[in-house]
């Protein structure tokens, strides 16, 4: 199967502390990957390396390499703007802009190209539909996004990320601030998305990883302890530490 | 006395003390306003605001020239100083490290600069080049305005959550567009407040005017020459030998303070309105 992302011996330091220790991972196209592990083990750091969001963290130093669709992400001359158009991101806490629903969704596309009215409307509707929130907001597209519920805000943020048509979507604990019903909606959504794109998701919820993902990576203290199909990692882990974690014996 | 009664007593004494001190703090402000209204209210008429000055011994005449002049000088000063303050403030809010810290220290030192020093700076640089003029006065105002605008802009931009910046950057927006399209609009109320605070701060400054322009009784809006201004007019009229001019000085002072007050109220109204709209 085609690889969407190839990570080779990735090392990250924050000042003097080493957050990631030589992590390598090949992520197949059109799959859902769950990253699990206790807090502070490097999952989010790893995720933020894939679209170079760590660039904004002072004192962060990245070694090794990441390839997205065969192109190196950390080589000189990588266009970070173009990279982030290919690799979208959804954050832990819903973070819509204090603008209208419409302006939130169209923010990304408008950055990258000129669009006439008809095209705006088309992108708006298709993005909101793909994020399964169109029916709930179609009558109030110009209302402030801050007035939506938490779950709706998160789906709006997904719609906003999808509007620039990324090939990969990174999600950093996308459901941790949501109730079970909103969580179920987002998980359903992820299953739809994987028909078209690759999803890499950090989660603290073991059941969510087991339900929603095709592959699972277990991080511990900055190391990728185990990476394999979700079925294998949960039912037949190779490492003792993985088994202890997924069965809830520690962490 | 029981413990509870003692605590109630302490509560009442503390409340009364706070109230008394608050009144002491407000007293000078209120008494200044009161004196201005007492002496100036009768002087301020529509005619006073809209006619040029008359000769000292003739009746009537107004301060139109000074209102226009103050408008021009403050306006030009804002056009020069505000963009500079905004840009420095944006830089300070978005960058860390030694260089930003140095800039911040310099701006703080500037904030404490006596206004006469700003005036002398304008005298040495602008007056020497183009003579006594509205340009010279406006550049002194600009220098005075920069620290206020810089610091309030920085504070306002820093209150914008990092999550907005992250969201914008993750959508492939360069930092300058993130600033322009996300951070600045989200902090607009605070930035505008800072801007108008800067304007209010300089509008009444007199010292820089004394060394950059020569008092004139003519109505003009041409900054290439000396312009009449409210602070300078108040200063001249106040020490004049003619009772009519003394009275008009009170009127002009009242006008000046009302202008500053109006600016402040405008700012508050605007930011309150904006906040209500965005919170949804």
Interface residues (C-beta under 8 A of the other chain):
Chain A: X51 X53 X56 X58 X81 X82 X83 X84 X85 X88 X89 X91 X93 X95 X96 X97 X98 X99 X107 X108 X111 X112 X143 X144 X145 X146 X147 X157 X160 X161 X164
Chain B: X96 X161 X163 X164 X165 X166 X167 X168 X169 X170 X171 X172 X173 X174 X177 X181 X182 X185 X186 X277 X278 X279 X280
